[in-house]
């Protein structure tokens, strides 16, 4: 929004107003947080379901789409690693870009570059090089990850951050309700034509999302200060200032712990996103038309957990929910590896696996985001977030290629790699909470 005061919020679209009116009388911690949002947090959260109506409709088929167009497992993994390495570069540049352009403008520009343009490339893809080029554009999303996070939380109350991230992740899972659309298209047009239609839809919806967010948001107070401070200052000079930010991060055990947890959760999530449909389709033998229904179930389960169990677990002490999330996710990945490859028993076993994945993946994604937000120095949020994201991506990047090589040997091995990452997360959590002081600030 153009106005700089809270009273300047624009009226939301009619469908949002109706939903808000219905929900305002519901007594639930997350619902009360949702209806109480104002300003930028409201603009960010209320437009987030459009992500689920665009990209999340394509994700269940992304890897099998690549295979259908002739890519090998190692090429799929290589594209994933290229995507991660580009994120490393743009995570590094994201801080100065966000400070100079402002959170709002940066988000609009780089959402278009990182999502709208790649959707058009994926739509016309014919082989490996199309996906390679799309990954180069898509990797710039780390700039908008930085700016969007700043836009989301800089004007929010710190006590609400964990619940706000729960809402954001829940919004992403709302795409589950529309997963049958993907299945109907695949059964009607076959795999490749159907996915091309979904990428066209993703281009339209993602572009609409970035426009709506730009119209119904405003620059944050911190963002306006940083724009004034960096006006006329070269990007190179701003990058040189990272040495001070590195000292701030290195002096904070909580920040280092947040980086490690985010990297581990990111690696497990990348492997799942890239190779889950491969193991289910190519090893377990689930038909292509049924693929969207399993992520749909995972999303529905995640939403259920977010509105029932998770809000009561994420209190002042995050040690227990972290350990629980890692342990439950570990069980889910183990069950996936052991799923039978023949007979009807494979379907209930897959469902059980998804129950554990839905809870473990959901709570860990929310906690990883929350840990980062809670341990960032507010005055240097953009640059600290940039370095955090760069470090996380740098650590995570090789694992797409590694998982691709492992998948070429056995479809199970990428998920064995996930088991190692989850065990590392349990160990790191035990060590960290065993060494920090017991004060509420450090205990988070």
C-alpha positions as CSV (number, residue, x, y, z in Angstrom):
1,X,0.0,0.0,0.0
2,X,1.0,3.6,-0.5
3,X,-0.1,4.9,2.8
4,X,2.5,4.7,5.6
5,X,0.2,4.3,8.6
6,X,-1.8,1.4,9.8
7,X,-5.0,3.2,9.1
8,X,-4.3,3.3,5.4
9,X,-5.0,-0.4,4.8
10,X,-6.9,-0.9,1.6
11,X,-10.2,-2.8,1.7
12,X,-9.5,-6.4,0.9
13,X,-11.3,-8.1,-2.1
14,X,-14.9,-9.2,-1.5
15,X,-14.1,-13.0,-1.2
16,X,-11.5,-12.3,1.5
17,X,-14.0,-10.0,3.4
18,X,-16.6,-12.7,3.4
19,X,-14.2,-15.4,4.6
20,X,-12.9,-13.0,7.3
21,X,-16.5,-12.3,8.5
22,X,-17.2,-16.1,8.8
23,X,-13.9,-16.9,10.6
24,X,-13.9,-14.0,13.0
25,X,-16.3,-15.8,15.4
26,X,-14.3,-19.1,15.4
27,X,-12.3,-19.5,18.7
28,X,-9.0,-21.2,17.7
29,X,-5.4,-19.8,18.2
30,X,-4.6,-19.9,14.5
31,X,-8.0,-18.6,13.3
32,X,-7.8,-15.8,15.9
33,X,-4.3,-14.9,14.6
34,X,-5.6,-15.1,11.0
35,X,-8.5,-12.7,11.5
36,X,-6.4,-10.4,13.7
37,X,-3.8,-9.8,11.0
38,X,-3.3,-6.3,9.7
39,X,-1.1,-4.5,7.2
40,X,1.7,-6.5,5.5
41,X,1.2,-9.7,7.5
42,X,-2.4,-9.8,6.3
43,X,-1.4,-9.1,2.6
44,X,1.2,-11.8,2.7
45,X,-0.9,-14.5,4.4
46,X,-4.1,-13.8,2.5
47,X,-2.5,-14.0,-0.9
48,X,-0.5,-17.1,-0.1
49,X,-3.2,-19.7,-1.0
50,X,-2.6,-18.6,-4.6
51,X,0.8,-20.3,-4.4
52,X,-1.1,-23.6,-3.7
53,X,-3.4,-23.0,-6.7
54,X,-0.5,-22.6,-9.0
55,X,2.9,-24.3,-8.4
56,X,1.7,-26.9,-6.0
57,X,-0.6,-28.3,-8.6
58,X,2.5,-29.0,-10.8
59,X,4.8,-30.4,-8.1
60,X,3.3,-33.9,-7.8
61,X,4.3,-34.4,-11.4
62,X,7.4,-32.3,-11.8
63,X,10.0,-35.2,-11.7
64,X,7.9,-37.7,-13.7
65,X,7.3,-34.9,-16.3
66,X,11.1,-34.6,-16.6
67,X,11.4,-38.4,-17.0
68,X,8.6,-38.3,-19.6
69,X,10.6,-35.8,-21.6
70,X,13.7,-38.0,-21.6
71,X,15.7,-36.8,-18.5
72,X,17.7,-39.4,-16.5
73,X,17.7,-39.6,-12.7
74,X,21.2,-38.0,-12.5
75,X,20.0,-35.1,-14.8
76,X,17.0,-34.5,-12.6
77,X,19.4,-34.4,-9.6
78,X,21.8,-32.1,-11.4
79,X,19.0,-29.6,-12.3
80,X,18.0,-29.6,-8.6
81,X,21.6,-28.8,-7.6
82,X,21.9,-26.1,-10.3
83,X,18.8,-24.6,-8.8
84,X,20.3,-24.7,-5.4
85,X,23.7,-23.2,-6.4
86,X,21.9,-20.3,-8.1
87,X,20.0,-19.8,-4.9
88,X,23.4,-19.5,-3.1
89,X,24.4,-16.6,-5.4
90,X,21.1,-14.7,-5.1
91,X,20.8,-15.3,-1.4
92,X,24.1,-13.5,-1.1
93,X,22.8,-10.6,-3.3
94,X,19.3,-10.6,-1.8
95,X,20.2,-8.5,1.2
96,X,21.5,-5.4,-0.6
97,X,18.9,-5.8,-3.3
98,X,16.1,-5.9,-0.7
99,X,17.5,-2.9,1.2
100,X,18.0,-0.7,-1.9
101,X,14.7,-1.5,-3.7
102,X,12.6,-2.0,-0.7
103,X,10.8,-5.2,0.5
104,X,7.7,-4.5,-1.5
105,X,9.2,-3.7,-4.9
106,X,11.8,-6.4,-4.7
107,X,9.2,-9.1,-4.0
108,X,7.1,-8.0,-7.0
109,X,10.1,-7.9,-9.4
110,X,11.8,-11.2,-8.4
111,X,8.5,-13.1,-8.0
112,X,8.0,-12.5,-11.7
113,X,11.6,-13.4,-12.6
114,X,11.7,-16.5,-10.4
115,X,8.3,-17.9,-11.0
116,X,6.4,-16.4,-13.9
117,X,9.2,-16.7,-16.4
118,X,10.2,-20.3,-15.5
119,X,6.6,-21.4,-15.8
120,X,6.6,-20.4,-19.4
121,X,9.9,-22.3,-19.9
122,X,8.6,-25.4,-18.2
123,X,5.4,-25.1,-20.3
124,X,7.5,-25.3,-23.6
125,X,10.1,-27.7,-22.2
126,X,11.5,-30.4,-24.6
127,X,14.6,-31.7,-22.8
128,X,17.4,-31.2,-20.3
129,X,18.5,-27.7,-21.4
130,X,15.0,-26.2,-20.9
131,X,15.0,-27.4,-17.3
132,X,18.6,-26.2,-16.8
133,X,17.7,-22.6,-18.0
134,X,14.5,-22.6,-16.0
135,X,16.5,-23.5,-12.9
136,X,18.7,-20.5,-13.5
137,X,15.7,-18.2,-13.4
138,X,14.0,-20.1,-10.6
139,X,17.1,-19.9,-8.4
140,X,16.6,-16.1,-8.1
141,X,13.7,-16.9,-5.8
142,X,16.1,-16.5,-2.9
143,X,15.9,-12.8,-3.4
144,X,12.2,-12.8,-3.0
145,X,12.4,-15.3,-0.1
146,X,14.4,-12.6,1.7
147,X,12.2,-9.7,0.8
148,X,8.9,-11.5,1.3
149,X,10.0,-12.7,4.8
150,X,10.9,-9.1,5.7
151,X,7.5,-7.9,4.4
152,X,5.8,-10.7,6.4
153,X,7.3,-10.2,9.8
154,X,9.0,-6.8,10.2
155,X,5.7,-5.1,11.1
156,X,4.3,-8.2,13.0
157,X,4.4,-8.7,16.8
158,X,7.2,-11.1,17.7
159,X,4.9,-13.2,19.9
160,X,2.8,-14.0,16.8
161,X,5.7,-15.0,14.4
162,X,5.4,-18.8,15.1
163,X,1.6,-18.7,14.4
164,X,2.0,-16.6,11.3
165,X,4.5,-19.1,9.8
166,X,2.0,-21.8,10.7
167,X,-0.7,-19.9,8.7
168,X,1.7,-19.5,5.8
169,X,2.5,-23.2,5.6
170,X,-1.2,-24.0,6.0
171,X,-2.1,-21.8,3.1
172,X,0.4,-23.7,0.9
173,X,-1.4,-26.9,1.8
174,X,-4.7,-25.6,0.7
175,X,-3.8,-26.7,-2.8
176,X,-4.6,-30.2,-1.6
177,X,-8.3,-29.5,-2.2
178,X,-7.6,-29.0,-5.9
179,X,-5.3,-31.9,-6.5
180,X,-8.0,-33.9,-8.3
181,X,-7.8,-31.3,-11.1
182,X,-4.3,-32.6,-11.9
183,X,-5.4,-36.2,-11.9
184,X,-8.4,-35.4,-14.2
185,X,-6.2,-33.5,-16.6
186,X,-3.6,-36.3,-16.8
187,X,-6.3,-39.0,-17.4
188,X,-8.0,-36.8,-20.0
189,X,-4.9,-35.5,-21.9
190,X,-2.1,-37.9,-20.8
191,X,0.9,-36.7,-18.7
192,X,2.9,-34.2,-20.8
193,X,0.0,-32.2,-22.3
194,X,-1.7,-32.1,-18.9
195,X,1.4,-30.7,-17.1
196,X,1.8,-28.1,-19.8
197,X,-1.7,-26.9,-19.0
198,X,-0.9,-26.8,-15.3
199,X,2.2,-24.7,-15.9
200,X,0.2,-22.3,-18.0
201,X,-2.2,-22.0,-15.1
202,X,0.7,-21.5,-12.7
203,X,2.0,-18.6,-14.8
204,X,-1.4,-16.9,-14.7
205,X,-2.0,-17.4,-11.0
206,X,1.5,-16.6,-9.8
207,X,1.5,-13.4,-11.8
208,X,-1.9,-12.5,-10.3
209,X,-0.5,-13.2,-6.8
210,X,2.4,-10.9,-7.1
211,X,0.2,-8.1,-8.5
212,X,-2.3,-8.5,-5.6
213,X,0.5,-8.6,-3.0
214,X,2.0,-5.4,-4.4
215,X,-1.4,-3.6,-4.4
216,X,-2.4,-4.6,-0.9
217,X,1.0,-4.2,0.9
218,X,3.2,-1.3,1.9
219,X,6.8,-0.8,2.6
220,X,7.8,-1.8,6.1
221,X,9.2,0.8,8.6
222,X,12.5,-1.0,8.7
223,X,12.5,-1.1,4.9
224,X,12.0,2.6,4.5
225,X,14.9,3.2,6.9
226,X,17.2,0.9,5.0
227,X,16.2,2.4,1.6
228,X,17.2,5.8,2.9
229,X,20.5,4.5,4.4
230,X,21.5,2.7,1.2
231,X,20.4,5.3,-1.2
232,X,23.5,6.3,-3.3
233,X,25.5,3.5,-1.8
234,X,26.9,1.0,-4.3
235,X,25.9,-2.7,-4.1
236,X,29.6,-3.6,-3.8
237,X,30.0,-1.4,-0.7
238,X,26.9,-3.0,0.8
239,X,28.3,-6.5,0.1
240,X,31.5,-5.5,1.8
241,X,29.5,-4.7,4.9
242,X,28.7,-8.4,5.3
243,X,31.8,-8.8,7.4
244,X,30.0,-7.0,10.2
245,X,26.9,-9.1,9.7
246,X,29.0,-12.3,9.8
247,X,30.4,-11.3,13.2
248,X,26.8,-10.7,14.5
249,X,25.8,-14.2,13.3
250,X,29.0,-16.0,14.5
251,X,28.4,-14.5,18.0
252,X,24.9,-16.0,18.2
253,X,24.6,-19.8,19.0
254,X,20.9,-19.5,18.3
255,X,21.6,-18.2,14.7
256,X,24.1,-21.0,14.0
257,X,21.6,-23.6,15.3
258,X,18.9,-22.0,13.1
259,X,21.1,-22.3,10.1
260,X,21.8,-26.0,10.7
261,X,18.2,-26.9,11.3
262,X,17.1,-25.0,8.3
263,X,19.7,-26.7,6.1
264,X,18.7,-30.2,7.3
265,X,15.0,-29.5,6.8
266,X,15.8,-28.0,3.4
267,X,17.8,-31.0,2.3
268,X,15.1,-33.5,3.4
269,X,12.4,-31.3,1.7
270,X,14.3,-31.1,-1.5
271,X,14.9,-34.8,-1.7
272,X,11.2,-35.5,-1.0
273,X,10.0,-32.9,-3.5
274,X,12.3,-34.2,-6.2
275,X,12.3,-38.0,-5.7
276,X,9.1,-38.9,-3.8
277,X,7.0,-39.2,-7.0
278,X,9.9,-41.1,-8.7
279,X,10.0,-43.8,-6.0
280,X,6.2,-44.0,-5.8
281,X,5.8,-44.1,-9.6
282,X,8.8,-46.1,-10.8
283,X,9.5,-48.4,-7.8
284,X,6.2,-48.9,-6.0
285,X,4.1,-48.7,-9.2
286,X,1.4,-46.2,-8.4
287,X,-0.3,-45.1,-11.7
288,X,0.3,-41.5,-12.8
289,X,-3.3,-40.6,-12.4
290,X,-3.2,-41.4,-8.7
291,X,0.0,-39.4,-7.9
292,X,-1.7,-36.1,-6.9
293,X,-3.9,-37.8,-4.4
294,X,-1.0,-38.8,-2.1
295,X,0.4,-35.3,-1.7
296,X,-3.2,-34.2,-1.4
297,X,-3.6,-36.5,1.6
298,X,-0.3,-35.3,3.1
299,X,-1.4,-31.7,2.8
300,X,-4.8,-32.4,4.4
301,X,-3.1,-34.2,7.2
302,X,-0.6,-31.3,7.7
303,X,-3.6,-28.8,7.8
304,X,-5.3,-31.0,10.4
305,X,-2.1,-31.1,12.5
306,X,-1.6,-27.4,12.2
307,X,-5.1,-26.7,13.5
308,X,-5.1,-29.3,16.2
309,X,-1.9,-30.6,17.7
310,X,0.9,-28.3,16.5
311,X,-0.4,-25.0,18.1
312,X,-0.3,-26.6,21.5
313,X,3.2,-28.0,21.0
314,X,5.0,-24.8,19.9
315,X,5.2,-22.9,23.2
316,X,8.2,-21.1,24.7
317,X,10.4,-24.2,24.6
318,X,11.0,-25.5,21.1
319,X,13.2,-28.4,22.1
320,X,10.4,-31.0,22.4
321,X,8.6,-30.1,19.2
322,X,11.8,-30.2,17.2
323,X,12.8,-33.6,18.6
324,X,9.2,-34.9,18.0
325,X,9.2,-33.5,14.4
326,X,12.5,-35.1,13.5
327,X,11.5,-38.4,15.1
328,X,8.1,-38.6,13.4
329,X,9.5,-37.6,10.0
330,X,12.1,-40.3,10.5
331,X,9.4,-43.0,11.0
332,X,7.5,-41.8,7.9
333,X,10.6,-42.0,5.7
334,X,11.4,-45.4,7.0
335,X,7.9,-46.7,6.2
336,X,8.2,-45.2,2.7
337,X,11.4,-47.2,2.1
338,X,9.8,-50.4,3.4
339,X,6.5,-50.0,1.3
340,X,5.7,-53.2,-0.7
341,X,6.1,-52.9,-4.4
342,X,3.1,-55.2,-5.3
343,X,-0.4,-55.8,-4.1
344,X,-3.0,-53.6,-2.5
345,X,-1.1,-53.4,0.8
346,X,1.2,-50.8,-0.7
347,X,-1.6,-48.2,-0.6
348,X,-2.4,-48.3,3.1
349,X,1.3,-48.5,3.9
350,X,1.9,-45.3,1.8
351,X,-1.0,-43.6,3.6
352,X,0.6,-44.5,7.0
353,X,3.9,-43.1,5.7
354,X,2.1,-39.8,4.7
355,X,0.5,-39.5,8.1
356,X,4.0,-39.4,9.7
357,X,5.3,-37.2,6.9
358,X,2.4,-34.7,7.2
359,X,3.1,-34.1,10.9
360,X,6.9,-34.3,10.9
361,X,7.4,-32.2,7.7
362,X,4.8,-29.7,8.7
363,X,6.0,-28.9,12.2
364,X,9.7,-28.9,11.1
365,X,9.1,-26.5,8.2
366,X,7.3,-24.1,10.5
367,X,9.9,-24.4,13.3
368,X,12.8,-23.9,10.9
369,X,11.3,-20.6,9.6
370,X,10.5,-19.5,13.1
371,X,14.0,-20.2,14.5
372,X,15.5,-18.0,11.8
373,X,13.0,-15.2,12.4
374,X,13.4,-15.3,16.1
375,X,17.2,-15.2,16.1
376,X,17.7,-12.5,13.4
377,X,18.9,-9.0,14.5
378,X,15.9,-6.8,13.5
379,X,18.1,-3.9,12.5
380,X,20.0,-6.0,10.0
381,X,17.2,-8.4,9.0
382,X,17.6,-8.3,5.3
383,X,21.4,-8.8,5.3
384,X,21.3,-11.4,8.0
385,X,18.5,-13.3,6.2
386,X,20.5,-13.1,3.0
387,X,23.6,-14.7,4.6
388,X,21.5,-17.2,6.4
389,X,19.8,-18.3,3.1
390,X,23.2,-18.3,1.3
391,X,24.7,-20.5,3.9
392,X,21.7,-22.9,4.0
393,X,21.7,-23.2,0.2
394,X,25.5,-23.6,-0.1
395,X,25.3,-26.5,2.4
396,X,22.2,-28.0,0.7
397,X,23.1,-27.6,-3.0
398,X,25.2,-30.7,-3.6
399,X,22.5,-33.0,-2.1
400,X,20.3,-32.8,-5.2
401,X,23.0,-34.2,-7.4
402,X,24.0,-36.7,-4.7
403,X,20.4,-37.9,-4.3
404,X,20.1,-38.2,-8.1
405,X,23.2,-40.4,-8.3
406,X,21.8,-42.5,-5.4
407,X,18.4,-42.8,-7.1
408,X,20.1,-44.1,-10.2
409,X,21.5,-47.0,-8.0
410,X,18.4,-47.6,-6.0
411,X,15.1,-45.6,-5.7
412,X,15.4,-46.2,-1.9
413,X,18.8,-44.5,-1.4
414,X,17.7,-40.8,-1.5
415,X,15.4,-41.6,1.4
416,X,18.2,-43.4,3.3
417,X,20.1,-40.1,2.9
418,X,17.0,-38.4,4.4
419,X,17.2,-40.7,7.4
420,X,20.8,-39.6,8.0
421,X,19.8,-35.9,7.8
422,X,16.9,-36.4,10.3
423,X,19.2,-38.3,12.8
424,X,21.6,-35.4,12.5
425,X,18.8,-33.0,13.3
426,X,17.9,-35.0,16.5
427,X,21.6,-35.0,17.6
428,X,22.0,-31.2,16.9
429,X,18.8,-30.4,18.9
430,X,20.0,-32.5,21.8
431,X,23.4,-30.8,21.8
432,X,22.1,-27.3,21.4
433,X,19.5,-27.4,24.1
434,X,22.0,-29.2,26.4
435,X,24.5,-26.3,26.1
436,X,22.4,-23.1,25.9
437,X,21.3,-21.4,29.2
438,X,17.8,-21.9,30.5
439,X,16.6,-18.4,29.9
440,X,13.5,-18.0,27.8
441,X,15.4,-16.0,25.1
442,X,18.0,-18.7,24.6
443,X,15.6,-21.6,25.2
444,X,13.8,-20.9,21.9
